[in-house]
Amino acid sequence: MAAAIRDRTPHVTMIELIRTNDLVLIGFAESLLAGADIPVLVADNHISVMEGMIGAFPRRLLVPEDHARQARRLLVDAGLAHELRDEPRP
């Protein structure tokens, strides 16, 4: 039964836009994207808590592939172009 449920789960490719230890930057970018109704996931929050918040593991800001272009444009317009990861090659 579990396999049948798993097979119906849609697969979404996520694109990494930002990787940083700067909590303020992650929070700002996340709020910008959420305010524009762009789904956003901050990855590696839990590992950062496990390592004692010393900043050894950066957090990653991810968006679904079909929202990546709009998200990049919004972050560039907000002055965060220098924080963006390179666009993935097809």
Backbone as numpy.savetxt, mean C-alpha at the origin, in Angstrom:
# Nx Ny Nz CAx CAy CAz Cx Cy Cz
-14.61 -28.96 1.16 -15.43 -27.76 1.16 -14.57 -26.50 1.16
-13.52 -26.47 1.95 -12.66 -25.29 2.01 -12.03 -24.98 0.66
-11.64 -26.01 -0.08 -11.05 -25.80 -1.40 -12.04 -25.13 -2.34
-13.30 -25.52 -2.26 -14.33 -24.92 -3.12 -14.50 -23.44 -2.80
-14.46 -23.10 -1.54 -14.58 -21.69 -1.16 -13.36 -20.91 -1.63
-12.19 -21.47 -1.45 -10.96 -20.80 -1.86 -10.96 -20.54 -3.37
-11.48 -21.46 -4.15 -11.49 -21.31 -5.61 -12.36 -20.15 -6.06
-13.32 -19.77 -5.27 -14.23 -18.68 -5.64 -13.74 -17.32 -5.18
-12.69 -17.29 -4.42 -12.15 -16.04 -3.93 -11.48 -15.28 -5.06
-11.91 -14.03 -5.29 -11.26 -13.27 -6.37 -9.81 -12.95 -6.02
-8.96 -12.99 -7.00 -7.55 -12.67 -6.81 -7.31 -11.24 -7.30
-6.72 -10.45 -6.44 -6.44 -9.06 -6.76 -4.94 -8.85 -6.69
-4.38 -8.33 -7.74 -2.96 -8.00 -7.75 -2.78 -6.64 -7.09
-1.92 -6.60 -6.09 -1.66 -5.36 -5.37 -0.33 -4.77 -5.84
-0.27 -3.46 -5.92 0.91 -2.74 -6.36 1.47 -1.94 -5.18
2.76 -2.10 -4.94 3.42 -1.35 -3.87 3.74 0.04 -4.37
3.24 1.04 -3.67 3.51 2.43 -4.05 4.59 3.06 -3.18
4.56 2.77 -1.89 5.51 3.38 -0.96 6.02 2.32 0.00
7.32 2.38 0.32 7.94 1.55 1.36 8.76 2.49 2.23
8.40 2.55 3.51 9.06 3.51 4.40 8.92 3.12 5.87
9.79 3.67 6.69 9.67 3.56 8.14 8.97 4.77 8.74
8.64 5.75 7.92 8.03 7.00 8.37 6.53 6.80 8.59
6.13 6.70 9.86 4.72 6.46 10.19 3.82 7.61 9.78
4.34 8.83 9.84 3.54 9.99 9.46 3.27 9.96 7.96
4.29 9.63 7.18 4.12 9.53 5.72 3.10 8.46 5.36
3.21 7.29 5.99 2.26 6.21 5.70 0.84 6.64 6.06
0.67 7.26 7.21 -0.65 7.72 7.63 -1.22 8.77 6.70
-0.37 9.71 6.28 -0.82 10.77 5.36 -1.24 10.18 4.01
-0.39 9.33 3.45 -0.70 8.73 2.15 -1.95 7.85 2.24
-2.07 7.09 3.32 -3.24 6.23 3.49 -4.51 7.07 3.57
-4.48 8.18 4.30 -5.68 9.01 4.41 -6.03 9.69 3.09
-5.01 10.10 2.33 -5.28 10.68 1.00 -6.00 9.69 0.10
-5.48 8.47 0.07 -6.06 7.45 -0.81 -7.45 7.05 -0.34
-7.62 6.84 0.95 -8.93 6.47 1.48 -9.95 7.58 1.22
-9.52 8.83 1.33 -10.41 9.96 1.06 -10.86 10.03 -0.38
-10.08 9.44 -1.28 -10.43 9.39 -2.70 -11.09 8.07 -3.06
-11.51 7.30 -2.06 -12.16 6.00 -2.25 -11.28 5.02 -3.01
-9.98 5.09 -2.80 -9.04 4.13 -3.38 -8.72 3.11 -2.30
-9.01 1.83 -2.54 -8.69 0.82 -1.53 -7.19 0.81 -1.25
-6.83 0.73 0.01 -5.42 0.79 0.39 -5.14 -0.22 1.51
-3.97 -0.82 1.45 -3.53 -1.77 2.46 -2.14 -1.35 2.93
-1.99 -1.22 4.24 -0.66 -0.98 4.79 -0.15 -2.33 5.26
0.84 -2.85 4.55 1.40 -4.16 4.87 2.54 -4.01 5.86
2.76 -5.04 6.62 3.87 -5.17 7.56 3.68 -4.37 8.84
2.46 -3.95 9.14 2.20 -3.28 10.42 2.49 -4.21 11.59
2.08 -5.46 11.47 2.21 -6.40 12.58 3.66 -6.77 12.85
4.45 -6.92 11.82 5.87 -7.25 12.04 6.57 -6.08 12.71
6.15 -4.88 12.40 6.75 -3.70 13.03 6.46 -3.69 14.52
5.28 -4.13 14.92 4.94 -4.22 16.33 5.77 -5.31 16.99
5.94 -6.44 16.30 6.70 -7.56 16.84 8.17 -7.18 17.08
8.73 -6.34 16.22 10.14 -5.99 16.36 10.35 -4.80 17.28
9.30 -4.37 17.94 9.44 -3.35 18.97 9.44 -1.92 18.46
8.95 -1.70 17.26 8.84 -0.37 16.68 10.18 0.34 16.57
11.25 -0.41 16.35 12.57 0.21 16.21 12.85 0.65 14.78
11.93 0.32 13.87 12.08 0.78 12.49 12.93 -0.12 11.61
13.13 -1.36 12.03 13.95 -2.27 11.23 13.21 -2.78 10.00
11.89 -2.83 10.08 11.09 -3.33 8.97 10.17 -2.23 8.47
10.37 -1.78 7.26 9.51 -0.71 6.73 8.10 -1.22 6.44
7.18 -0.32 6.50 5.80 -0.63 6.11 5.65 -0.36 4.62
4.71 -1.08 4.01 4.48 -0.93 2.58 3.04 -0.51 2.34
2.85 0.48 1.48 1.52 0.94 1.10 1.16 0.31 -0.25
0.08 -0.46 -0.27 -0.33 -1.20 -1.46 -1.73 -0.80 -1.89
-1.94 -0.78 -3.20 -3.28 -0.54 -3.76 -3.54 -1.59 -4.84
-4.82 -1.88 -5.12 -5.13 -2.81 -6.22 -4.59 -2.25 -7.54
-4.17 -3.16 -8.39 -3.56 -2.78 -9.67 -4.45 -1.84 -10.48
-5.75 -2.06 -10.44 -6.65 -1.22 -11.25 -6.84 0.19 -10.67
-6.30 0.45 -9.49 -6.35 1.79 -8.90 -4.98 2.45 -8.83
-3.95 1.74 -9.26 -2.57 2.22 -9.09 -2.31 3.54 -9.80
-2.78 3.68 -11.01 -2.52 4.91 -11.78 -3.15 6.13 -11.09
-4.39 5.98 -10.68 -5.08 7.08 -9.99 -4.39 7.38 -8.66
-3.98 6.36 -7.94 -3.31 6.55 -6.65 -1.97 7.27 -6.84
-1.21 6.86 -7.83 0.07 7.53 -8.11 -0.14 9.01 -8.42
-1.13 9.29 -9.25 -1.41 10.67 -9.63 -1.78 11.50 -8.39
-2.60 10.95 -7.52 -3.00 11.64 -6.31 -1.81 11.91 -5.39
-0.94 10.92 -5.24 0.23 11.09 -4.38 1.24 12.07 -4.98
1.39 12.07 -6.29 2.26 13.04 -6.96 1.71 14.45 -6.75
0.41 14.62 -6.93 -0.23 15.93 -6.75 -0.07 16.43 -5.31
0.05 15.49 -4.36 0.22 15.86 -2.95 1.68 16.12 -2.59
2.57 16.04 -3.58 3.98 16.32 -3.34 4.79 15.13 -2.87
4.29 13.93 -3.09 4.98 12.72 -2.61 5.63 11.92 -3.74
5.88 12.55 -4.87 6.47 11.83 -6.01 7.79 11.17 -5.64
8.59 11.83 -4.83 9.91 11.29 -4.46 9.81 10.06 -3.56
8.64 9.80 -2.99 8.44 8.63 -2.11 7.95 7.40 -2.87
7.49 7.58 -4.10 6.89 6.48 -4.86 7.93 5.49 -5.34
7.56 4.21 -5.27 8.39 3.14 -5.82 8.27 3.20 -7.34
9.24 2.61 -8.03 9.19 2.55 -9.48 7.97 1.77 -9.93
7.42 2.16 -11.06 6.30 1.42 -11.61 6.78 0.06 -12.09
5.97 -0.98 -11.85 6.36 -2.32 -12.32 6.36 -2.38 -13.85
7.27 -3.13 -14.39 7.35 -3.34 -15.85 6.41 -4.45 -16.25
5.70 -4.30 -17.39 4.78 -5.37 -17.84 5.51 -6.63 -18.24
